[in-house]
Amino acid sequence: MGLYKLCAPMLYKLSPETLHGIAIKALKSGLMPKTSPVSDPILNQTIWGLDFYNPIGLAAGFDKNAEVPDAILKQGFGFTEIGSVTPRAQPGNPQPRLFRLLEDKAVINRMGFNNQGLYAVAERLKKRQRKGIVGANLGKNKTQEDAVSDYVVGTRALAPLSDYLVVNVSSPNTPGLRALQSKDQLAELLKAVLIARNEVVATGKAPLLLKVAPDLTDEDKADIVDVALETGIDGMIISNTTIERPDSLRSEHKGEGGGLSGQPLFEPSTQVLKEIAKIVDGRIPLIGVGGISNADQAYEKIRAGASLVQLYSALIYDGLELVGEINRGLVERLMVDGYTNITQAIGADL
């Protein structure tokens, strides 16, 4: 058992937001021990012209303000994603807004895009040496009615400073945000963002990804993929948190409002990934996220069509040791199945 799991019962006496703040401070201090990355060519792949030495990324939501991207990469991640970032700083929703569902290995959050705004984030990104892959997740301010303008402003500021960009229209915690996934609104938004990106970076730089919700109808999925392919974006992230509440939830916090992540999200998010992967048919890369807490689940996402995977909630329960455990487990599973590189396993179950 790792040190984190031994300390977890004591750490859980702190509120989730307090513990999150401590984790950020620990990473900023430079005192966190660096993790030797799992280095095996079987995990290497090049996507969007970027060299990923392993497929495990940290999802947006942890490093909202780009305070510790390089410290995170030193913990064995193949890439990390900062944000969500809105043009203007905003406090987010009232606390408490983050809840551990211990019995379910899950989390409910209704943070509401709390962040320090584009200026603060851009200043931090300007100072880093650009080693390692760091993406930027873009949101809109709660009071902004012209959503497109917020995403365009975010794109102009962060495309030159990031390795990839994510348009997040799938958080359930900003009123009206998910409506931007409708076909016409999404097409207008993505076209405007692509124009803005192409004006500030060279061709092929800052690939643009779209992050979608797991709570989509079959028609929604088909429409979103149509728009993604027609507009020419570079990839999709599947999926964000869910507003659904499975009957199996046991925690006292199961009725809290917000997005549910963690173990209960694994099956539904993987099902949506499979369905979208079948429609996409390899034309753009997909990132699978939702409920990953071990190597088997990461491998299942890859075999369901994900080129890369992301996690976050599982770290609350298993600590940063999990990153190395998953990567080592992936090497073993790929070798057992006779693959010489991870790219051969992508979509194997479709």
KEDO-147807 format. One record per residue (C-alpha): residue number from 1; residue in three letters; x, y, z. Coordinates in nm, 3 decimals, always signed. Each point is the difference from the previous one (the first is absolute). Layout:
N
PT    nr   rest        xx        yy        zz
PT   NUM    ALA         X         Y         Z
...
END
This chain:
350
PT    nr   rest        xx        yy        zz
PT     1    MET    +0.000    +0.000    +0.000
PT     2    GLY    +0.135    +0.343    -0.098
PT     3    LEU    +0.058    +0.287    +0.240
PT     4    TYR    -0.303    +0.191    -0.129
PT     5    LYS    -0.242    -0.284    +0.072
PT     6    LEU    +0.145    -0.037    +0.350
PT     7    CYS    -0.059    +0.369    +0.066
PT     8    ALA    -0.337    +0.021    -0.178
PT     9    PRO    -0.228    -0.052    +0.305
PT    10    MET    +0.168    +0.294    +0.172
PT    11    LEU    -0.004    +0.216    -0.317
PT    12    TYR    -0.371    -0.064    -0.049
PT    13    LYS    -0.067    +0.188    +0.325
PT    14    LEU    +0.081    +0.314    -0.199
PT    15    SER    -0.253    +0.147    -0.242
PT    16    PRO    +0.064    -0.094    -0.365
PT    17    GLU    +0.079    +0.361    -0.097
PT    18    THR    +0.239    +0.043    +0.292
PT    19    LEU    +0.182    -0.318    -0.097
PT    20    HIS    +0.013    +0.113    -0.362
PT    21    GLY    +0.163    +0.326    +0.106
PT    22    ILE    +0.258    -0.189    +0.204
PT    23    ALA    +0.078    -0.223    -0.298
PT    24    ILE    +0.059    +0.303    -0.224
PT    25    LYS    +0.227    +0.159    +0.262
PT    26    ALA    +0.196    -0.324    +0.041
PT    27    LEU    +0.059    -0.021    -0.375
PT    28    LYS    +0.097    +0.370    -0.018
PT    29    SER    +0.248    -0.043    +0.284
PT    30    GLY    +0.217    -0.235    -0.204
PT    31    LEU    +0.023    -0.229    +0.301
PT    32    MET    -0.221    -0.270    -0.151
PT    33    PRO    +0.218    -0.298    -0.097
PT    34    LYS    +0.031    -0.038    -0.377
PT    35    THR    -0.128    -0.324    -0.144
PT    36    SER    +0.216    -0.189    -0.246
PT    37    PRO    -0.216    -0.019    -0.311
PT    38    VAL    -0.084    -0.336    -0.149
PT    39    SER    +0.219    -0.006    -0.309
PT    40    ASP    -0.093    -0.259    -0.260
PT    41    PRO    -0.019    +0.052    -0.379
PT    42    ILE    -0.320    -0.204    -0.004
PT    43    LEU    -0.179    +0.300    +0.155
PT    44    ASN    +0.147    +0.265    -0.233
PT    45    GLN    -0.216    +0.164    -0.264
PT    46    THR    -0.006    +0.321    -0.201
PT    47    ILE    -0.335    +0.177    -0.029
PT    48    TRP    -0.058    +0.349    -0.144
PT    49    GLY    +0.377    +0.021    -0.047
PT    50    LEU    +0.047    -0.040    +0.377
PT    51    ASP    +0.209    -0.283    +0.148
PT    52    PHE    -0.186    -0.169    +0.286
PT    53    TYR    +0.234    -0.232    +0.192
PT    54    ASN    -0.299    -0.153    +0.176
PT    55    PRO    -0.378    +0.037    -0.047
PT    56    ILE    -0.097    +0.103    +0.355
PT    57    GLY    -0.097    +0.365    +0.047
PT    58    LEU    -0.132    +0.203    +0.290
PT    59    ALA    -0.345    +0.133    -0.083
PT    60    ALA    -0.099    +0.365    +0.031
PT    61    GLY    -0.133    +0.111    +0.338
PT    62    PHE    +0.302    -0.065    +0.220
PT    63    ASP    +0.242    +0.267    -0.123
PT    64    LYS    -0.261    +0.262    -0.085
PT    65    ASN    +0.241    +0.295    +0.003
PT    66    ALA    +0.309    -0.157    -0.161
PT    67    GLU    +0.187    +0.015    +0.330
PT    68    VAL    +0.170    -0.340    -0.019
PT    69    PRO    +0.000    -0.152    -0.351
PT    70    ASP    +0.369    -0.089    +0.004
PT    71    ALA    -0.016    -0.143    +0.351
PT    72    ILE    -0.289    -0.218    -0.116
PT    73    LEU    +0.195    -0.125    -0.301
PT    74    LYS    +0.280    -0.103    +0.237
PT    75    GLN    -0.245    -0.241    +0.165
PT    76    GLY    +0.007    -0.231    -0.301
PT    77    PHE    -0.287    +0.138    -0.209
PT    78    GLY    +0.037    +0.000    -0.377
PT    79    PHE    -0.184    +0.333    -0.018
PT    80    THR    -0.211    +0.235    +0.213
PT    81    GLU    -0.286    +0.242    -0.058
PT    82    ILE    -0.047    +0.331    +0.182
PT    83    GLY    -0.331    +0.180    +0.053
PT    84    SER    -0.281    +0.042    -0.060
PT    85    VAL    +0.099    +0.364    -0.057
PT    86    THR    -0.246    +0.283    -0.061
PT    87    PRO    +0.093    +0.345    -0.136
PT    88    ARG    -0.081    +0.178    +0.328
PT    89    ALA    +0.083    -0.136    +0.343
PT    90    GLN    -0.304    -0.135    +0.182
PT    91    PRO    -0.058    -0.155    +0.343
PT    92    GLY    -0.219    -0.287    -0.115
PT    93    ASN    -0.297    -0.132    +0.195
PT    94    PRO    -0.044    +0.035    +0.378
PT    95    GLN    +0.173    -0.256    +0.224
PT    96    PRO    -0.037    -0.283    +0.079
PT    97    ARG    +0.014    -0.101    -0.366
PT    98    LEU    +0.228    -0.305    -0.004
PT    99    PHE    -0.102    -0.330    +0.162
PT   100    ARG    +0.172    -0.335    +0.048
PT   101    LEU    -0.222    -0.304    -0.039
PT   102    LEU    +0.233    -0.233    +0.186
PT   103    GLU    -0.214    -0.313    -0.022
PT   104    ASP    -0.033    +0.046    -0.376
PT   105    LYS    +0.358    +0.114    -0.080
PT   106    ALA    -0.165    +0.300    -0.163
PT   107    VAL    -0.011    +0.378    +0.017
PT   108    ILE    -0.277    +0.255    -0.056
PT   109    ASN    +0.104    +0.353    -0.086
PT   110    ARG    -0.184    +0.320    -0.079
PT   111    MET    +0.305    +0.223    -0.005
PT   112    GLY    -0.131    +0.232    -0.271
PT   113    PHE    +0.324    +0.079    -0.187
PT   114    ASN    +0.170    +0.167    +0.298
PT   115    ASN    +0.331    +0.134    -0.132
PT   116    GLN    +0.230    +0.302    +0.000
PT   117    GLY    -0.072    +0.095    -0.361
PT   118    LEU    +0.193    +0.008    -0.326
PT   119    TYR    +0.256    +0.264    +0.093
PT   120    ALA    +0.131    -0.186    +0.306
PT   121    VAL    +0.008    -0.334    -0.181
PT   122    ALA    +0.169    +0.141    -0.311
PT   123    GLU    +0.269    +0.168    +0.211
PT   124    ARG    +0.087    -0.332    +0.163
PT   125    LEU    +0.007    -0.189    -0.328
PT   126    LYS    +0.229    +0.265    -0.154
PT   127    LYS    +0.260    -0.067    +0.271
PT   128    ARG    +0.029    -0.378    -0.049
PT   129    GLN    +0.255    -0.161    -0.230
PT   130    ARG    -0.253    -0.201    -0.204
PT   131    LYS    +0.140    -0.342    +0.091
PT   132    GLY    -0.269    -0.263    +0.006
PT   133    ILE    -0.352    +0.014    -0.141
PT   134    VAL    -0.239    +0.247    +0.163
PT   135    GLY    -0.350    +0.063    -0.134
PT   136    ALA    -0.234    +0.286    +0.091
PT   137    ASN    -0.371    -0.051    +0.067
PT   138    LEU    -0.218    +0.300    -0.089
PT   139    GLY    -0.331    +0.101    +0.158
PT   140    LYS    -0.229    +0.300    -0.001
PT   141    ASN    -0.087    +0.242    +0.278
PT   142    LYS    -0.329    -0.064    +0.175
PT   143    THR    -0.143    +0.345    -0.079
PT   144    GLN    +0.118    +0.012    -0.363
PT   145    GLU    -0.291    -0.032    -0.242
PT   146    ASP    +0.224    -0.002    -0.310
PT   147    ALA    +0.167    -0.335    +0.061
PT   148    VAL    +0.186    -0.001    -0.332
PT   149    SER    +0.189    +0.319    +0.087
PT   150    ASP    +0.127    -0.152    +0.327
PT   151    TYR    +0.136    -0.310    -0.174
PT   152    VAL    +0.158    +0.215    -0.272
PT   153    VAL    +0.172    +0.220    +0.260
PT   154    GLY    +0.124    -0.310    +0.182
PT   155    THR    +0.129    -0.150    -0.321
PT   156    ARG    +0.190    +0.313    -0.100
PT   157    ALA    +0.168    +0.019    +0.341
PT   158    LEU    +0.089    -0.365    +0.057
PT   159    ALA    +0.051    -0.156    -0.344
PT   160    PRO    +0.357    +0.142    -0.024
PT   161    LEU    +0.079    -0.124    +0.351
PT   162    SER    -0.152    -0.351    -0.001
PT   163    ASP    +0.064    -0.328    -0.177
PT   164    TYR    -0.372    -0.053    -0.062
PT   165    LEU    -0.330    +0.177    +0.074
PT   166    VAL    -0.329    -0.141    +0.127
PT   167    VAL    -0.340    +0.161    -0.052
PT   168    ASN    -0.198    -0.103    +0.307
PT   169    VAL    -0.373    +0.027    -0.065
PT   170    SER    -0.095    -0.296    +0.219
PT   171    SER    +0.039    +0.107    +0.364
PT   172    PRO    -0.339    -0.021    +0.173
PT   173    ASN    +0.091    +0.279    +0.243
PT   174    THR    -0.027    +0.309    -0.222
PT   175    PRO    -0.363    +0.081    -0.093
PT   176    GLY    -0.073    -0.051    -0.370
PT   177    LEU    +0.346    -0.133    -0.084
PT   178    ARG    -0.110    -0.345    -0.115
PT   179    ALA    -0.246    +0.160    -0.244
PT   180    LEU    +0.308    +0.096    -0.203
PT   181    GLN    +0.026    -0.369    -0.100
PT   182    SER    -0.304    +0.044    -0.228
PT   183    LYS    +0.095    -0.035    -0.366
PT   184    ASP    -0.040    +0.358    -0.125
PT   185    GLN    +0.146    +0.169    +0.307
PT   186    LEU    +0.292    -0.241    +0.013
PT   187    ALA    +0.084    +0.052    -0.368
PT   188    GLU    -0.002    +0.380    +0.043
PT   189    LEU    +0.219    -0.025    +0.309
PT   190    LEU    +0.260    -0.239    -0.141
PT   191    LYS    +0.033    +0.190    -0.328
PT   192    ALA    +0.065    +0.325    +0.187
PT   193    VAL    +0.254    -0.164    +0.232
PT   194    LEU    +0.183    -0.162    -0.291
PT   195    ILE    +0.026    +0.334    -0.181
PT   196    ALA    +0.138    +0.161    +0.317
PT   197    ARG    +0.251    -0.280    +0.052
PT   198    ASN    +0.123    +0.016    -0.358
PT   199    GLU    +0.057    +0.373    +0.033
PT   200    VAL    +0.233    -0.033    +0.300
PT   201    VAL    +0.196    -0.323    -0.056
PT   202    ALA    +0.164    -0.174    -0.292
PT   203    THR    -0.180    -0.277    -0.189
PT   204    GLY    -0.016    -0.320    +0.202
PT   205    LYS    +0.076    +0.167    +0.332
PT   206    ALA    -0.239    -0.008    +0.297
PT   207    PRO    -0.231    -0.276    -0.126
PT   208    LEU    -0.361    +0.069    +0.100
PT   209    LEU    -0.200    -0.259    +0.192
PT   210    LEU    -0.364    -0.004    +0.108
PT   211    LYS    -0.101    -0.139    +0.341
PT   212    VAL    -0.350    -0.146    +0.007
PT   213    ALA    -0.244    -0.123    +0.265
PT   214    PRO    -0.084    -0.366    +0.059
PT   215    ASP    -0.372    +0.084    +0.018
PT   216    LEU    -0.067    +0.008    -0.374
PT   217    THR    -0.276    -0.147    -0.216
PT   218    ASP    +0.093    -0.202    -0.308
PT   219    GLU    -0.103    +0.300    -0.211
PT   220    ASP    +0.225    +0.228    +0.209
PT   221    LYS    +0.298    -0.230    -0.055
PT   222    ALA    -0.052    -0.015    -0.375
PT   223    ASP    -0.046    +0.377    -0.024
PT   224    ILE    +0.308    +0.077    +0.211
PT   225    VAL    +0.221    -0.231    -0.205
PT   226    ASP    -0.138    +0.151    -0.323
PT   227    VAL    +0.090    +0.349    +0.122
PT   228    ALA    +0.343    -0.114    +0.124
PT   229    LEU    +0.089    -0.152    -0.336
PT   230    GLU    -0.154    +0.276    -0.211
PT   231    THR    +0.172    +0.282    +0.186
PT   232    GLY    +0.335    -0.177    -0.002
PT   233    ILE    +0.079    -0.005    +0.371
PT   234    ASP    +0.282    -0.232    +0.100
PT   235    GLY    -0.152    -0.229    +0.262
PT   236    MET    -0.256    -0.062    +0.274
PT   237    ILE    +0.006    -0.071    +0.374
PT   238    ILE    -0.263    -0.245    +0.121
PT   239    SER    -0.134    +0.075    +0.253
PT   240    ASN    -0.065    +0.263    +0.265
PT   241    THR    -0.187    -0.067    +0.326
PT   242    THR    -0.358    -0.129    +0.000
PT   243    ILE    -0.317    +0.146    +0.146
PT   244    GLU    -0.146    -0.351    +0.028
PT   245    ARG    -0.006    -0.176    +0.339
PT   246    PRO    +0.022    -0.381    -0.019
PT   247    ASP    -0.220    -0.189    +0.245
PT   248    SER    +0.312    -0.177    +0.126
PT   249    LEU    +0.138    +0.313    +0.175
PT   250    ARG    +0.029    -0.048    +0.377
PT   251    SER    +0.168    +0.314    +0.134
PT   252    GLU    -0.186    +0.254    +0.213
PT   253    HIS    +0.099    +0.262    -0.260
PT   254    LYS    -0.160    -0.180    -0.295
PT   255    GLY    -0.281    +0.256    -0.023
PT   256    GLU    +0.226    +0.304    -0.032
PT   257    GLY    -0.038    +0.205    -0.317
PT   258    GLY    +0.280    +0.018    -0.254
PT   259    GLY    +0.199    -0.234    -0.222
PT   260    LEU    +0.076    -0.355    +0.113
PT   261    SER    +0.343    -0.144    -0.079
PT   262    GLY    +0.203    -0.298    +0.114
PT   263    GLN    -0.080    -0.370    -0.006
PT   264    PRO    -0.376    +0.022    -0.080
PT   265    LEU    +0.084    +0.198    -0.316
PT   266    PHE    +0.222    -0.271    -0.149
PT   267    GLU    -0.263    -0.215    -0.169
PT   268    PRO    -0.219    +0.277    -0.146
PT   269    SER    +0.294    +0.210    -0.119
PT   270    THR    +0.165    -0.303    -0.161
PT   271    GLN    -0.325    -0.087    -0.176
PT   272    VAL    -0.024    +0.354    -0.142
PT   273    LEU    +0.367    -0.023    -0.103
PT   274    LYS    -0.067    -0.322    -0.192
PT   275    GLU    -0.302    +0.146    -0.175
PT   276    ILE    +0.179    +0.319    -0.103
PT   277    ALA    +0.313    -0.194    -0.101
PT   278    LYS    -0.210    -0.212    -0.238
PT   279    ILE    -0.143    +0.312    -0.166
PT   280    VAL    +0.338    +0.177    -0.013
PT   281    ASP    +0.159    -0.313    -0.150
PT   282    GLY    +0.358    +0.109    +0.065
PT   283    ARG    -0.028    +0.336    -0.173
PT   284    ILE    +0.100    +0.198    +0.310
PT   285    PRO    +0.164    -0.115    +0.325
PT   286    LEU    -0.210    -0.038    +0.315
PT   287    ILE    +0.095    +0.039    +0.365
PT   288    GLY    -0.189    -0.225    +0.241
PT   289    VAL    -0.074    +0.127    +0.350
PT   290    GLY    -0.240    -0.104    +0.271
PT   291    GLY    +0.041    -0.238    +0.291
PT   292    ILE    +0.346    -0.139    -0.077
PT   293    SER    +0.160    -0.136    +0.317
PT   294    ASN    +0.218    -0.290    -0.120
PT   295    ALA    +0.186    -0.140    -0.301
PT   296    ASP    -0.289    -0.222    -0.109
PT   297    GLN    -0.231    +0.300    -0.028
PT   298    ALA    +0.259    +0.210    -0.183
PT   299    TYR    +0.055    -0.288    -0.242
PT   300    GLU    -0.374    -0.039    -0.051
PT   301    LYS    -0.026    +0.367    -0.098
PT   302    ILE    +0.284    -0.044    -0.249
PT   303    ARG    -0.158    -0.312    -0.150
PT   304    ALA    -0.328    +0.195    -0.016
PT   305    GLY    +0.161    +0.258    -0.230
PT   306    ALA    +0.202    +0.239    +0.217
PT   307    SER    +0.351    +0.093    -0.111
PT   308    LEU    +0.065    +0.164    +0.338
PT   309    VAL    -0.174    -0.010    +0.337
PT   310    GLN    -0.038    +0.242    +0.288
PT   311    LEU    -0.078    -0.040    +0.369
PT   312    TYR    -0.047    +0.218    +0.306
PT   313    SER    -0.256    -0.129    +0.252
PT   314    ALA    +0.187    -0.328    +0.055
PT   315    LEU    +0.300    +0.194    +0.131
PT   316    ILE    -0.213    +0.111    +0.296
PT   317    TYR    -0.030    -0.364    +0.103
PT   318    ASP    +0.324    -0.155    -0.126
PT   319    GLY    +0.255    +0.283    -0.012
PT   320    LEU    +0.260    +0.081    -0.262
PT   321    GLU    +0.151    -0.350    +0.023
PT   322    LEU    -0.292    -0.103    -0.220
PT   323    VAL    +0.155    +0.160    -0.311
PT   324    GLY    +0.300    -0.234    -0.002
PT   325    GLU    -0.216    -0.300    +0.092
PT   326    ILE    -0.227    +0.059    -0.300
PT   327    ASN    +0.286    +0.052    -0.243
PT   328    ARG    +0.178    -0.316    +0.117
PT   329    GLY    -0.326    -0.189    -0.025
PT   330    LEU    -0.057    +0.124    -0.354
PT   331    VAL    +0.345    -0.124    -0.108
PT   332    GLU    -0.084    -0.344    +0.139
PT   333    ARG    -0.342    -0.016    -0.167
PT   334    LEU    +0.129    +0.117    -0.338
PT   335    MET    +0.275    -0.261    +0.007
PT   336    VAL    -0.237    -0.280    +0.103
PT   337    ASP    -0.225    +0.087    -0.294
PT   338    GLY    +0.294    -0.009    -0.240
PT   339    TYR    +0.016    +0.371    -0.081
PT   340    THR    +0.331    +0.173    -0.063
PT   341    ASN    -0.148    +0.350    +0.040
PT   342    ILE    -0.306    +0.149    +0.167
PT   343    THR    -0.130    +0.135    -0.331
PT   344    GLN    -0.082    -0.358    -0.105
PT   345    ALA    -0.243    -0.038    +0.291
PT   346    ILE    -0.199    +0.319    -0.064
PT   347    GLY    -0.357    -0.100    -0.085
PT   348    ALA    +0.075    -0.374    +0.015
PT   349    ASP    -0.342    -0.070    +0.161
PT   350    LEU    -0.203    +0.194    -0.257
END
